[in-house]
Protein backbone atom coordinates (compact mmCIF):
# COMPACT_ATOMS: atom_id res chain seq x y z
CA UNK A 1 0.00 0.00 0.00
CA UNK A 2 1.30 3.41 -0.99
CA UNK A 3 2.07 5.81 1.86
CA UNK A 4 2.04 9.58 1.45
CA UNK A 5 4.59 12.30 2.12
CA UNK A 6 3.47 15.94 1.74
CA UNK A 7 4.38 19.44 2.77
CA UNK A 8 0.93 20.23 4.21
CA UNK A 9 -1.79 17.86 5.40
CA UNK A 10 -5.21 19.35 6.12
CA UNK A 11 -7.67 17.37 8.23
CA UNK A 12 -11.19 18.29 7.19
CA UNK A 13 -12.68 19.71 3.97
CA UNK A 14 -15.21 22.09 5.51
CA UNK A 15 -15.10 25.87 5.38
CA UNK A 16 -11.82 26.17 7.33
CA UNK A 17 -10.17 23.24 5.56
CA UNK A 18 -11.07 24.52 2.10
CA UNK A 19 -9.75 27.98 2.97
CA UNK A 20 -6.54 26.44 4.29
CA UNK A 21 -6.16 24.38 1.12
CA UNK A 22 -6.59 27.37 -1.19
CA UNK A 23 -4.01 29.37 0.75
CA UNK A 24 -1.45 26.58 1.07
CA UNK A 25 -1.85 25.76 -2.63
CA UNK A 26 -0.32 29.15 -3.46
CA UNK A 27 3.01 27.94 -2.08
CA UNK A 28 3.19 24.18 -2.63
CA UNK A 29 1.77 21.37 -4.73
CA UNK A 30 2.47 18.70 -2.11
CA UNK A 31 -0.83 18.89 -0.24
CA UNK A 32 -3.24 16.32 1.16
CA UNK A 33 -6.80 17.34 2.01
CA UNK A 34 -8.23 14.54 4.15
CA UNK A 35 -11.94 13.99 4.77
CA UNK A 36 -13.78 10.68 4.96
CA UNK A 37 -17.13 12.16 5.95
CA UNK A 38 -19.95 13.90 4.14
CA UNK A 39 -18.71 16.85 2.11
CA UNK A 40 -20.59 20.12 1.83
CA UNK A 41 -19.67 22.23 4.92
CA UNK A 42 -21.72 22.56 8.10
CA UNK A 43 -23.01 25.95 6.95
CA UNK A 44 -24.47 24.72 3.68
CA UNK A 45 -25.75 21.33 4.86
CA UNK A 46 -27.12 21.82 8.39
CA UNK A 47 -26.32 25.35 9.54
CA UNK A 48 -26.53 28.85 8.14
CA UNK A 49 -28.37 28.25 4.88
CA UNK A 50 -31.09 25.66 5.66
CA UNK A 51 -31.93 27.43 8.92
CA UNK A 52 -32.43 30.72 7.07
CA UNK A 53 -34.65 28.94 4.56
CA UNK A 54 -36.89 27.72 7.39
CA UNK A 55 -36.82 31.19 8.97
CA UNK A 56 -37.87 32.77 5.65
CA UNK A 57 -41.00 30.60 5.51
CA UNK A 58 -41.77 31.37 9.14
CA UNK A 59 -41.42 35.12 8.58
CA UNK A 60 -43.72 34.94 5.54
CA UNK A 61 -46.42 33.35 7.71
CA UNK A 62 -45.89 35.86 10.52
CA UNK A 63 -46.15 38.87 8.20
CA UNK A 64 -49.38 37.56 6.69
CA UNK A 65 -50.89 37.20 10.17
CA UNK A 66 -50.06 40.73 11.34
CA UNK A 67 -51.39 43.08 8.69
CA UNK A 68 -54.42 44.44 10.58
CA UNK A 69 -52.44 47.40 11.96
CA UNK A 70 -52.07 48.62 8.36
CA UNK A 71 -55.79 48.25 7.66
CA UNK A 72 -55.14 45.13 5.58
CA UNK A 73 -57.16 41.98 6.34
CA UNK A 74 -55.77 38.86 4.66
CA UNK A 75 -57.54 36.06 6.49
CA UNK A 76 -55.97 33.01 8.10
CA UNK A 77 -52.75 31.73 6.53
CA UNK A 78 -52.61 28.12 5.35
CA UNK A 79 -49.28 26.35 5.97
CA UNK A 80 -48.30 23.47 3.69
CA UNK A 81 -45.64 21.73 5.77
CA UNK A 82 -44.55 19.44 2.95
CA UNK A 83 -44.07 22.38 0.60
CA UNK A 84 -42.14 24.30 3.27
CA UNK A 85 -39.74 21.42 3.84
CA UNK A 86 -39.45 20.66 0.12
CA UNK A 87 -38.16 24.19 -0.47
CA UNK A 88 -35.78 23.94 2.49
CA UNK A 89 -34.29 20.66 1.21
CA UNK A 90 -34.19 21.72 -2.43
CA UNK A 91 -32.46 25.04 -1.83
CA UNK A 92 -30.20 23.44 0.79
CA UNK A 93 -29.09 20.86 -1.76
CA UNK A 94 -28.43 23.65 -4.24
CA UNK A 95 -26.09 25.41 -1.80
CA UNK A 96 -24.35 22.13 -0.98
CA UNK A 97 -23.91 21.55 -4.71
CA UNK A 98 -21.92 24.75 -5.05
CA UNK A 99 -19.57 23.59 -2.29
CA UNK A 100 -19.14 20.18 -3.90
CA UNK A 101 -18.31 21.84 -7.22
CA UNK A 102 -15.61 23.86 -5.45
CA UNK A 103 -14.07 20.74 -3.90
CA UNK A 104 -14.17 18.92 -7.23
CA UNK A 105 -12.24 21.81 -8.79
CA UNK A 106 -9.24 21.13 -6.53
CA UNK A 107 -6.18 19.52 -8.13
CA UNK A 108 -6.41 15.79 -8.81
CA UNK A 109 -4.82 13.68 -6.13
CA UNK A 110 -5.00 16.28 -3.37
CA UNK A 111 -8.33 15.13 -1.88
CA UNK A 112 -8.09 11.86 0.03
CA UNK A 113 -11.48 10.52 1.09
CA UNK A 114 -10.29 9.04 4.37
CA UNK A 115 -10.19 10.18 7.98
CA UNK A 116 -6.95 10.25 9.95
CA UNK A 117 -5.56 10.03 13.46
CA UNK A 118 -2.19 11.11 14.84
CA UNK A 119 0.65 8.64 15.32
CA UNK A 120 3.05 11.46 16.22
CA UNK A 121 3.52 15.16 15.47
CA UNK A 122 4.38 14.50 11.82
CA UNK A 123 2.63 11.21 11.06
CA UNK A 124 -1.01 10.38 10.46
CA UNK A 125 -2.68 7.00 10.19
CA UNK A 126 -5.41 6.96 7.55
CA UNK A 127 -8.64 5.04 8.09
CA UNK A 128 -7.74 2.82 5.12
CA UNK A 129 -4.55 1.67 6.84
CA UNK A 130 -1.92 3.76 5.07
CA UNK A 131 0.33 6.34 6.70
CA UNK A 132 0.91 9.97 5.78
CA UNK A 133 3.86 12.10 6.86
CA UNK A 134 3.67 15.88 6.63
CA UNK A 135 6.00 18.78 7.26
CA UNK A 136 3.00 20.72 8.64
CA UNK A 137 -0.54 19.75 9.62
CA UNK A 138 -3.73 21.82 9.79
CA UNK A 139 -6.53 20.51 12.00
CA UNK A 140 -9.91 21.62 10.65
CA UNK A 141 -12.14 18.71 11.63
CA UNK A 142 -15.14 20.82 12.64
CA UNK A 143 -17.68 20.08 15.35
CA UNK A 144 -20.85 18.13 16.07
CA UNK A 145 -23.96 18.72 18.20
CA UNK A 146 -23.43 18.27 21.94
CA UNK A 147 -26.18 16.13 23.46
CA UNK A 148 -26.45 15.94 27.27
CA UNK A 149 -26.98 12.35 28.57
CA UNK A 150 -30.47 13.02 30.06
CA UNK A 151 -31.78 13.67 26.54
CA UNK A 152 -31.18 10.02 25.62
CA UNK A 153 -34.42 9.23 27.43
CA UNK A 154 -36.19 10.60 24.33
CA UNK A 155 -34.85 7.64 22.32
CA UNK A 156 -35.51 7.82 18.59
CA UNK A 157 -37.49 11.02 19.13
CA UNK A 158 -34.29 12.87 20.00
CA UNK A 159 -33.12 15.03 17.09
CA UNK A 160 -30.59 17.77 16.34
CA UNK A 161 -30.74 20.58 13.83
CA UNK A 162 -29.24 18.31 11.16
CA UNK A 163 -32.36 16.14 11.33
CA UNK A 164 -34.82 19.02 11.09
CA UNK A 165 -33.68 19.91 7.60
CA UNK A 166 -34.35 16.40 6.33
CA UNK A 167 -37.99 16.36 7.46
CA UNK A 168 -40.55 15.65 4.73
CA UNK A 169 -43.25 17.47 6.68
CA UNK A 170 -43.63 19.62 9.76
CA UNK A 171 -44.56 17.76 12.97
CA UNK A 172 -47.47 18.65 15.22
CA UNK A 173 -45.20 19.48 18.18
CA UNK A 174 -41.58 19.83 19.29
CA UNK A 175 -39.77 20.77 22.48
CA UNK A 176 -36.52 22.69 22.02
CA UNK A 177 -33.75 22.52 24.60
CA UNK A 178 -31.22 25.32 24.36
CA UNK A 179 -31.75 29.09 24.13
CA UNK A 180 -28.63 29.81 22.11
CA UNK A 181 -28.52 30.86 18.46
CA UNK A 182 -29.81 27.55 17.05
CA UNK A 183 -32.50 27.09 19.69
CA UNK A 184 -33.89 30.62 19.31
CA UNK A 185 -33.91 30.55 15.52
CA UNK A 186 -35.45 27.11 15.12
CA UNK A 187 -37.77 27.35 18.11
CA UNK A 188 -39.35 30.60 16.95
CA UNK A 189 -39.55 29.40 13.35
CA UNK A 190 -41.29 26.15 14.24
CA UNK A 191 -43.77 28.05 16.39
CA UNK A 192 -44.58 30.46 13.55
CA UNK A 193 -45.02 27.54 11.15
CA UNK A 194 -47.78 26.11 13.32
CA UNK A 195 -45.75 23.58 15.31
CA UNK A 196 -46.71 23.50 19.00
CA UNK A 197 -43.38 24.52 20.47
CA UNK A 198 -41.91 25.04 23.93
CA UNK A 199 -38.32 26.19 24.54
CA UNK A 200 -36.18 25.49 27.61
CA UNK A 201 -32.96 27.35 28.40
CA UNK A 202 -30.52 27.47 31.31
CA UNK A 203 -29.24 30.20 33.60
CA UNK A 204 -31.56 32.82 32.06
CA UNK A 205 -29.34 33.16 29.00
CA UNK A 206 -30.94 34.46 25.79
CA UNK A 207 -28.79 33.80 22.75
CA UNK A 208 -25.31 35.34 23.02
CA UNK A 209 -26.49 38.44 24.92
CA UNK A 210 -24.58 39.38 28.08
CA UNK A 211 -25.88 42.92 28.73
CA UNK A 212 -28.48 42.48 31.52
CA UNK A 213 -30.86 45.14 30.19
CA UNK A 214 -30.75 43.96 26.57
CA UNK A 215 -31.03 40.32 27.64
CA UNK A 216 -34.05 41.05 29.84
CA UNK A 217 -35.74 42.94 26.99
CA UNK A 218 -35.09 40.01 24.64
CA UNK A 219 -36.44 37.51 27.15
CA UNK A 220 -39.70 39.45 27.55
CA UNK A 221 -40.06 39.87 23.79
CA UNK A 222 -39.69 36.18 22.92
CA UNK A 223 -41.75 35.10 25.90
CA UNK A 224 -44.62 37.28 24.69
CA UNK A 225 -44.74 35.29 21.44
CA UNK A 226 -44.24 31.64 22.36
CA UNK A 227 -43.68 29.39 25.36
CA UNK A 228 -40.19 29.91 26.78
CA UNK A 229 -38.52 28.93 30.04
CA UNK A 230 -35.19 30.68 30.52
CA UNK A 231 -34.31 28.45 33.46
CA UNK A 232 -36.10 25.31 34.61
CA UNK A 233 -35.47 21.92 36.18
CA UNK A 234 -36.67 19.27 33.76
CA UNK A 235 -37.21 15.52 33.54
CA UNK A 236 -37.53 13.71 30.23
CA UNK A 237 -39.29 10.39 29.60
CA UNK A 238 -41.13 8.49 26.86
CA UNK A 239 -44.80 7.58 26.57
CA UNK A 240 -45.25 5.57 23.40
CA UNK A 241 -44.28 7.77 20.47
CA UNK A 242 -44.30 10.91 22.59
CA UNK A 243 -41.54 12.65 24.54
CA UNK A 244 -42.81 13.72 27.95
CA UNK A 245 -41.20 16.73 29.63
CA UNK A 246 -41.86 17.56 33.24
CA UNK A 247 -40.58 20.91 34.47
CA UNK A 248 -40.46 23.24 37.42
CA UNK A 249 -39.54 26.91 37.30
CA UNK A 250 -40.42 30.15 39.06
CA UNK A 251 -44.00 29.83 37.80
CA UNK A 252 -44.59 26.34 39.19
CA UNK A 253 -44.52 22.84 37.71
CA UNK A 254 -46.21 21.16 34.74
CA UNK A 255 -45.70 18.56 32.02
CA UNK A 256 -46.38 18.27 28.31
CA UNK A 257 -45.91 15.69 25.55
CA UNK A 258 -44.22 16.34 22.20
CA UNK A 259 -43.47 14.52 18.96
CA UNK A 260 -39.77 15.41 19.07
CA UNK A 261 -37.08 16.72 21.40
CA UNK A 262 -34.74 19.05 19.51
CA UNK A 263 -31.37 19.30 21.25
CA UNK A 264 -29.88 22.73 20.52
CA UNK A 265 -27.47 22.72 23.44
CA UNK A 266 -24.29 23.74 21.64
CA UNK A 267 -21.63 21.93 19.69
CA UNK A 268 -18.43 20.10 20.61
CA UNK A 269 -15.17 19.82 18.72
CA UNK A 270 -14.39 16.69 16.71
CA UNK A 271 -10.84 16.95 18.03
CA UNK A 272 -11.46 14.03 20.38
CA UNK A 273 -11.35 11.60 17.44
CA UNK A 274 -7.75 12.39 16.47
CA UNK A 275 -5.71 10.51 19.14
CA UNK A 276 -4.07 13.74 20.26
CA UNK A 277 -2.38 11.87 23.10
CA UNK A 278 0.13 10.57 20.55
CA UNK A 279 1.41 14.11 19.97
CA UNK A 280 3.42 16.56 22.04
CA UNK A 281 0.67 19.21 21.91
CA UNK A 282 -0.39 20.83 25.16
CA UNK A 283 -4.15 20.52 25.65
CA UNK A 284 -6.45 22.83 27.62
CA UNK A 285 -9.05 21.56 30.09
CA UNK A 286 -11.52 21.08 27.20
CA UNK A 287 -9.12 18.82 25.34
CA UNK A 288 -8.33 21.44 22.68
CA UNK A 289 -4.69 22.16 21.76
CA UNK A 290 -3.43 25.45 23.17
CA UNK A 291 -2.97 27.74 20.17
CA UNK A 292 -2.22 31.34 19.22
CA UNK A 293 -5.40 32.89 17.81
CA UNK A 294 -3.40 35.36 15.71
CA UNK A 295 -1.42 32.69 13.84
CA UNK A 296 -3.49 29.54 14.62
CA UNK A 297 -0.25 27.79 15.53
CA UNK A 298 -0.19 25.23 18.35
CA UNK A 299 2.71 26.28 20.57
CA UNK A 300 5.91 26.33 18.53
CA UNK A 301 4.99 23.14 16.70
CA UNK A 302 4.30 22.57 13.01
CA UNK A 303 0.61 21.92 13.78
CA UNK A 304 -2.13 24.50 13.20
CA UNK A 305 -5.82 24.57 14.03
CA UNK A 306 -8.78 26.36 12.42
CA UNK A 307 -12.56 26.61 12.36
CA UNK A 308 -15.16 24.98 14.56
CA UNK A 309 -12.58 22.47 15.79
CA UNK A 310 -11.37 25.16 18.20
CA UNK A 311 -14.86 25.35 19.76
CA UNK A 312 -14.27 29.10 20.25
CA UNK A 313 -15.86 31.03 17.35
CA UNK A 314 -18.22 28.69 15.43
CA UNK A 315 -18.98 31.17 12.64
CA UNK A 316 -18.37 30.73 8.93
CA UNK A 317 -16.48 33.98 8.40
CA UNK A 318 -14.23 33.24 11.38
CA UNK A 319 -13.59 29.70 10.14
CA UNK A 320 -12.62 31.03 6.71
CA UNK A 321 -10.26 33.62 8.23
CA UNK A 322 -8.66 31.04 10.51
CA UNK A 323 -8.29 28.58 7.65
CA UNK A 324 -6.50 31.12 5.52
CA UNK A 325 -4.08 31.98 8.35
CA UNK A 326 -3.45 28.33 9.16
CA UNK A 327 -2.96 27.31 5.53
CA UNK A 328 -0.56 30.14 4.79
CA UNK A 329 1.53 29.58 7.91
CA UNK A 330 1.62 25.81 7.44
CA UNK A 331 2.97 26.26 3.91
CA UNK A 332 5.50 28.93 4.89
CA UNK A 333 7.09 27.15 7.85
CA UNK A 334 9.52 27.73 9.52
CA UNK A 335 8.05 31.25 9.16
CA UNK A 336 4.68 31.78 10.83
CA UNK A 337 3.05 35.19 10.70
CA UNK A 338 0.65 36.64 13.26
CA UNK A 339 -2.28 38.54 11.76
CA UNK A 340 -4.66 40.99 13.40
CA UNK A 341 -8.15 39.51 13.70
CA UNK A 342 -11.18 41.28 12.39
CA UNK A 343 -13.64 42.96 14.72
CA UNK A 344 -16.04 40.48 16.27
CA UNK A 345 -19.45 40.27 14.61
CA UNK A 346 -22.45 38.08 15.40
CA UNK A 347 -26.10 37.89 14.34
CA UNK A 348 -29.06 35.79 15.48
CA UNK A 349 -31.75 35.68 12.79
CA UNK A 350 -34.62 35.66 15.23
CA UNK A 351 -37.38 38.26 15.08
CA UNK A 352 -36.46 40.78 16.33
CA UNK A 353 -32.91 40.03 15.33
CA UNK A 354 -30.04 39.97 17.81
CA UNK A 355 -26.76 41.62 16.85
CA UNK A 356 -23.34 41.92 18.48
CA UNK A 357 -20.29 43.88 17.39
CA UNK A 358 -16.87 44.25 18.97
CA UNK A 359 -16.62 43.60 22.70
CA UNK A 360 -19.82 42.73 24.53
CA UNK A 361 -20.86 43.83 28.00
CA UNK A 362 -19.38 40.80 29.78
CA UNK A 363 -16.06 41.01 27.94
CA UNK A 364 -15.76 44.69 28.81
CA UNK A 365 -16.57 44.24 32.48
CA UNK A 366 -14.35 41.15 32.80
CA UNK A 367 -11.48 43.17 31.29
CA UNK A 368 -11.98 46.01 33.77
CA UNK A 369 -12.23 48.50 30.93
CA UNK A 370 -13.63 51.90 31.92
CA UNK A 371 -16.50 52.30 29.47
CA UNK A 372 -19.74 54.21 29.06
CA UNK A 373 -23.03 52.97 27.58
CA UNK A 374 -25.43 54.72 25.22
CA UNK A 375 -28.84 53.35 24.34
CA UNK A 376 -31.92 53.70 22.20
CA UNK A 377 -35.29 51.99 22.29
CA UNK A 378 -36.84 51.15 18.94
CA UNK A 379 -40.38 51.24 20.32
CA UNK A 380 -40.70 54.92 19.38
CA UNK A 381 -38.22 55.01 16.49
CA UNK A 382 -39.76 56.63 13.42
CA UNK A 383 -39.07 54.17 10.61
CA UNK A 384 -39.61 51.15 12.87
CA UNK A 385 -43.06 52.44 13.88
CA UNK A 386 -43.97 53.12 10.25
CA UNK A 387 -43.16 49.49 9.39
CA UNK A 388 -44.81 48.06 12.52
CA UNK A 389 -41.55 46.48 13.72
CA UNK A 390 -40.94 48.82 16.65
CA UNK A 391 -39.53 46.38 19.19
CA UNK A 392 -35.92 46.55 20.29
CA UNK A 393 -33.17 47.94 22.48
CA UNK A 394 -29.63 48.87 21.44
CA UNK A 395 -26.68 49.44 23.78
CA UNK A 396 -23.39 50.83 22.43
CA UNK A 397 -20.17 50.96 24.46
CA UNK A 398 -17.20 53.32 24.23
CA UNK A 399 -13.95 53.84 26.13
CA UNK A 400 -14.54 56.66 28.59
CA UNK A 401 -11.12 58.30 28.25
CA UNK A 402 -10.94 58.41 24.45
CA UNK A 403 -14.49 58.07 23.15
CA UNK A 404 -13.39 55.11 21.02
CA UNK A 405 -16.25 52.78 20.13
CA UNK A 406 -15.65 49.33 21.66
CA UNK A 407 -18.76 47.26 21.07
CA UNK A 408 -22.52 46.85 21.02
CA UNK A 409 -25.31 44.47 21.94
CA UNK A 410 -28.80 44.80 20.51
CA UNK A 411 -32.14 43.25 19.77
CA UNK A 412 -34.26 44.98 17.18
CA UNK A 413 -35.14 45.54 13.53
CA UNK A 414 -32.31 45.46 11.00
CA UNK A 415 -29.84 44.34 13.67
CA UNK A 416 -27.88 42.38 11.05
CA UNK A 417 -27.17 45.62 9.18
CA UNK A 418 -26.45 47.83 12.20
CA UNK A 419 -24.09 45.22 13.65
CA UNK A 420 -22.13 45.35 10.39
CA UNK A 421 -21.89 49.14 10.46
CA UNK A 422 -20.70 49.08 14.06
CA UNK A 423 -18.17 46.30 13.44
CA UNK A 424 -16.69 48.28 10.54
CA UNK A 425 -16.40 51.39 12.72
CA UNK A 426 -14.80 49.39 15.53
CA UNK A 427 -12.29 47.82 13.15
CA UNK A 428 -11.45 51.30 11.85
CA UNK A 429 -10.75 52.32 15.47
CA UNK A 430 -13.18 55.23 15.22
CA UNK A 431 -14.47 57.39 18.05
CA UNK A 432 -18.17 57.99 18.56
CA UNK A 433 -17.79 61.57 17.34
CA UNK A 434 -16.13 60.39 14.13
CA UNK A 435 -18.92 57.88 13.45
CA UNK A 436 -21.52 60.60 13.94
CA UNK A 437 -19.95 62.57 11.08
CA UNK A 438 -21.15 59.87 8.65
CA UNK A 439 -24.38 60.42 6.68
CA UNK A 440 -27.68 59.02 7.96
CA UNK A 441 -30.61 59.05 5.56
CA UNK A 442 -34.13 59.89 6.72
CA UNK A 443 -36.29 58.00 7.48
CA UNK A 444 -34.37 54.75 8.09
CA UNK A 445 -34.01 52.38 11.00
CA UNK A 446 -30.31 53.30 11.18
CA UNK A 447 -31.36 56.68 12.59
CA UNK A 448 -31.98 54.73 15.78
CA UNK A 449 -28.30 53.79 15.76
CA UNK A 450 -27.45 57.48 15.45
CA UNK A 451 -29.64 58.24 18.46
CA UNK A 452 -27.78 55.65 20.54
CA UNK A 453 -24.44 57.11 19.46
CA UNK A 454 -25.60 60.63 20.28
CA UNK A 455 -26.67 59.44 23.72
CA UNK A 456 -23.30 57.75 24.19
CA UNK A 457 -21.37 60.82 23.05
CA UNK A 458 -23.27 62.98 25.52
CA UNK A 459 -22.60 60.56 28.38
CA UNK A 460 -18.91 60.63 27.45
CA UNK A 461 -18.96 64.42 27.70
CA UNK A 462 -18.01 64.91 24.04
CA UNK A 463 -21.26 66.31 22.73
CA UNK A 464 -24.45 68.19 23.64
CA UNK A 465 -27.30 66.49 25.44
CA UNK A 466 -29.43 64.98 22.65
CA UNK A 467 -33.08 66.04 22.53
CA UNK A 468 -35.60 63.38 23.47
CA UNK A 469 -37.32 64.00 20.13
CA UNK A 470 -36.12 65.57 16.90
CA UNK A 471 -38.75 67.38 14.87
CA UNK A 472 -36.77 66.84 11.69
CA UNK A 473 -36.13 63.16 12.21
CA UNK A 474 -39.23 61.85 13.95
CA UNK A 475 -39.73 60.23 17.33
CA UNK A 476 -36.77 58.26 18.62
CA UNK A 477 -34.62 59.07 15.56
N, C-alpha and C positions, 0 to 999 in steps of 0.2 A: 504494500500500500504506500502510495506517495505521500510523504510529509511535506509541509510547507515551511518556507522561510521568507519573511517579508520585512519591510521597513516599518510599516504601521499596520496593526491589526485593530479593527473596530468591532466591538461586541454590541450588536444591535443595529437594525436598519430602520429605526423610527426617525422622528424629526431631528434629534440630536445626532444620531449616527449618520444620517444622510448629510447633514451639514458638515460633520467632521470629515466625511469621505470627500466631499467636494473641495474642501479646503486643503486636505492632505494631498489630493490628486494634483494640485498645482505644483507640488515639489517632488513627487515620486510616483513611479508606476508600480512599485512593489507594495501593493495594498491588499488586504483581505478584509472584506465586510462580511461579518458572520451573523447569521440569523436563521434559526431553524423553526421559528414560529410563524404566525400569520402576519403577512406584510400589510402595510397600509396606514401606519401611524395611529396612535391612540386618538389624536384629534379628529382624523377623518372617519375612523371606524366607530368609535364609541364615546367620543368626547365632544369637542367644540361644535362640530358641524351637525351631527344628528340631533344633539340637544337643542340647537337653535332652530332646527326644522320643526321639532315638536313645539317649541315655544312660539314659533310663528303661527301655527295652527291655533294654539291656545289664545294668543292675542287677538286673532281674527274673531274668534267666538266672543271674547270679552268685549271687544269694540261694538259688536253687533247687539250686545245685550245692554249697552249703556249709552244709548243715543237720545233718550227722552229729554235730557237736559238741553239738547239743541232743538227741541221741538220736532224730532224725527222719531216716528214709531214704526219699528221694523218687524215686530212680532217675535215669537220665540224661535231661537236658532235651532236647527236640526244638525246633530253631529253624527257623521258617518265614520265610525271608528276604523273600519277597514280601509276607507279611502285616506284617512289621516295617516295611518301607519304605512300604507302603500307609498305615499309620497315621501315619508321619512326614509323608508328603506331604499326607494329608487334614487332619490337625490343623494343619500349617503353613499350608495354604491358608485354613483357618478364621481363624487369627490375621491373615494378610495381609488377609483380607476385612474385618476390623474396622478396619484402617488405611485401606483404600480407602473405607470408609463415612465415616470421619472427614474424608478429603480431599474427598469429594463433598459434605460438609456445608458447606464453605467457600463464601463469597459468590460468586455467578455473576460471571464475568469476571476474577476474581483469579488463577486458575490458568491459566498459559500453558504448553502442552505443547511447549515448545521449549527447547533449550539455548542458552547465551549465552557470549560472550567479551567481554573489555574492549576498548573503543576508546580510552577515557581514564577518568579517575577517576569521571566521572559518566555515562558513556555505554556502553551494551552493544549488541553486534550479535547479533541472534537468529539461530538456525540457519535460519530461514525467510527471512532477508534483511532484515527490518525492524530498526529501531533503537529503543532504549528509553533514556530519560534518567531519572535518579533523583536525588533529593536525598540519599539514603543507600542504601547497598548492604550486604546481609548475604551473606557467602559461606558456604554450608553444603552444599558439593558432595560431601561424604563421601569414601570411600576405596575401594580395590580391592586384591585380593590382590597381594602382591609376589612375583614369580617370578624367581629367579636364572637367568641365561642357561644354565648347565650343565644345568638341568632340561629344556631344550628337546629334549635327546637322547631323551627319552621319547616324543616325538611326540604322537600322539592318545591315548596312555595317560597323559598328564600331566593331572591334575585338581586342582581347588581345592575348598574346602569347599562352595562353591555347587553344584558338580556332584554331590557325595555325596547331597545331599538330593533329587535328582531320579532317583536310581537306582530301577529297578523291582525289583531283587533285590540281595542281598548278593553280592559277588564271592568267589572262593576265597581271594584273597590281595591284600595292599596294603602298600606301603612308605610310611611317613610321614616326611617331612623337616620338622623343626621341633619343638622341645620346649617351645614356649610354650603359652599357654592352649588354642588350637585344636588343636595337635598332641597334647597330653596327653589332652584330652577325647575327641577322635575316635579317636586311636590305641588308647586303653584300651577304648573302647566297641566298636570293630571286633574287637579281640581277644576280648572277652567274648562277642561274637555269632558266634564261630566262624570269623572271617576270620583266616587266617595273616598276622600283622602283625609288622613290625619298624620301630622308630622310631629316627631319627638326629637328634641335636641338635648344638650347637656350643658350645665353650667351657665345657662342664660346667654349663650353665644348666639349671635345672628350673623351668619356669613362670616366674612373676615373683619367685621367692624370691631374696633377696640375703644372708640370714643364713647363714653357712657351715654351722653345725650343723644348722639346719632343712633346708637344701638337701641336705646329705649324707644325712640321714634319709629325705627324700623320694626321692632317687635310689635308695637301697637298697630302699625299699618298692616302687617301680614296677618296678625291675629284677627283683625276686623274683617278679613276676607275668607279665611278658611281655618280649620281646626289646627291649632299649633300648641305645643307644650314645650316651652324653652328649657324646662328642667323637670324631670319626673323619674320616679322609680317604677320600673316596668318588669313584667313577667310575661314570657312568651310561651305559648303551647299550641298544640294542634287539636282540632275537632273536625275529623273527616278531612274534607278538602279546604277547610278554612284555617287561617292563622288567628289565634285568639291572643289579644293583648290586654293584659290587666295593668292598670297604672294608678299611681297616687301622686298628686302634686299639691300645690297650695290651695287648689280649688276642691280637693277631695279625691275620691277614688271612683273608678268605673272600669268597664271592660267593653271591648268591641271586637267583632270578627271581620276579617278581610280576606280577599282572594290571594293577595301577595304581600310579602314583606320585602320592601326595597331597602337594602343596606347601602346607605350613602355616608358611611362613617370614615371617609378618608381613604388614602391609598398608601401602600407600603412598597418600598424599593424591591426590585428583583435581584438585588445584590446578593441576597442570601443563597442563591443557587450557584454561585461561582467558585465555591471552595476557597474563599479568601484566606483561610488559615494556612494555606500552602505558600503564601507570599509573606514578604517582610513589611507589608503596609500596616501602619498604625490605624486602628479602628476606634471610632467614638462609641459611646454607650449604646447607640442605636445600630451598631454594626456597619456603619458607613465609613469608608476610608476618610481620614482627615486630609482635607485638600485646601488649596488656596483658591478662593472664589474669583480672583483676578487673573489667574492663569489656568485654572482647573487642574493643576498638577498636584499629585499626591506626594506630599513631602518633597524630597529631592530625588524621587524615583523617576523612572521612565514611563510611569503609568498615569493616565489622565482620566477624568470622570466628567460626565456631562448629562444634562437633561433630568428627567424624572427619577433617574437612578439615585440622585443625591437626596431625594425626598425633601428638598428645601424650597424650590420655586417651580412647582408643577404647572408651568405655563408655556405654551408653544413658543412665543417669541423669546423667552428666556432659554428654552432648550436649544433653539436655533443659534442664539448668541454663544451659549456655552459650547455647543458642538463646533462652531467655527474656531473658537479659541483653542479648544482641545485638539482639533485636527491640525491646525497650523503649528502649534507647539510640539505635537508629537512628531510631525514631519521635520521640524527644524532642530530637533535635539542635536547637540547638547544645549543649544540656545532655547530659552523658554521665556516668552515675553509676557509681562503683566499688562492687562488692558483695563481701562476704566469701564465700569459697568454703567449701563444706561439707568436713568431714573426709574424707580419702581412704578409699575402701573398695573392696576387690577380692576376688573369689571365683573359684576354678577348680573346676568341678563334676566333678572326678576322684573317685576313691575310693581312699584317703581324700581328702577335700576339702582344698584349699589356701585359706587366708584371709589377707588383709592389711588392716590398719586403721592410719590415721594415717601417720606416717613409718616407713619400713622401715629395716633395719639399714644399708644403704648410704647412704641419705639422711642418716641421723644421723651416721655417721662422716665423710661428705664435708662436712657442715656444722660439724664440730668441736664438736658438742654433747657436753657431759659427761653421759653417761647410764649407767644401771645396767640390768641384764637379770635378769628372773626367768623361771623355766621350770617346766614340768611335762611329764612323759611320760604318755601315755594308756595305756601298756601295762599299768599296774596300777591304772587308775582304775576305781572301783567300777561305775558304770553302764555304762561301755564294755565291761568284762569280762562283765557280765551279758548284754549284747546280742551279744557275740562280735565287736565292732568295735574292739578295744583296740589300735589302731595309731595313733601320732601323737606329735607334739612341738610344744609351744607356747612361744614366747618373747615376753615383754612387756617394753617399754622405758619408763623414766621418767627425768625430769630429776633428776639427783642432788641439786641444791641445794634443790629445792622439792617433790619427790615427785610432780610433775605427770605424768600418763600421757601419753606421746608417740606410741606406736605398738605394733604387734605383727605378727609373722609366725608362721604356723602351718600344720601339716598334721595332719589328724585328723578324728574324727567330729564332725558338727554344726558344722564350721568356718564355714559360711555364717551360722549364728545367732550364734556367739560373735564373729565379726568385726563384725556389726551392733552388738552390745552394746558392744564396745570403741570402735567409731567414734562411737557416741552419747556415751559418756563422754569421749572426746577432744574432741568438739565442745563439750561442756559445760565443758571446761577443768577437769576434776576431777582431784584427786590420787588416788593409789592407796588411801590411807586412806579417803577419801570413798567410793570405789567399793565398798570392803569393807563399808561400812555398809548396802549394799543387801541385800535378802533373796535367799537361795539355797535352793531346795527340795532335799529329799533323797528318793530318790537320782536325780540328773540328771547329764548329761554336763557341764553348766555348773559343777558343783562342781570340775572340773578347772581351769577358768578361775580360780576362787577360790583354788585351791592355788598357781597361778602368781603371782597377785597377792600372796598372803601371802609367798611366797618373795621376790618383788620388794620388798615393804615391809620385810622383814627385812634384805635387802641394802642398802637405803637407810638403815637405822638408825632407821626409824620404828615398828617393831613388834617383838614377840618372835620368837625363832627358831621357825619352824613345826615341829611334830612330823612325823616321816617318815610316820607313820600316825595316823589319827584313829579311835578306836574307835567314835565316834558316826556317822562319815561313811563309813567303809569305806576300803579301801586306795587311796591316791593321790587321795583326795577333798580 
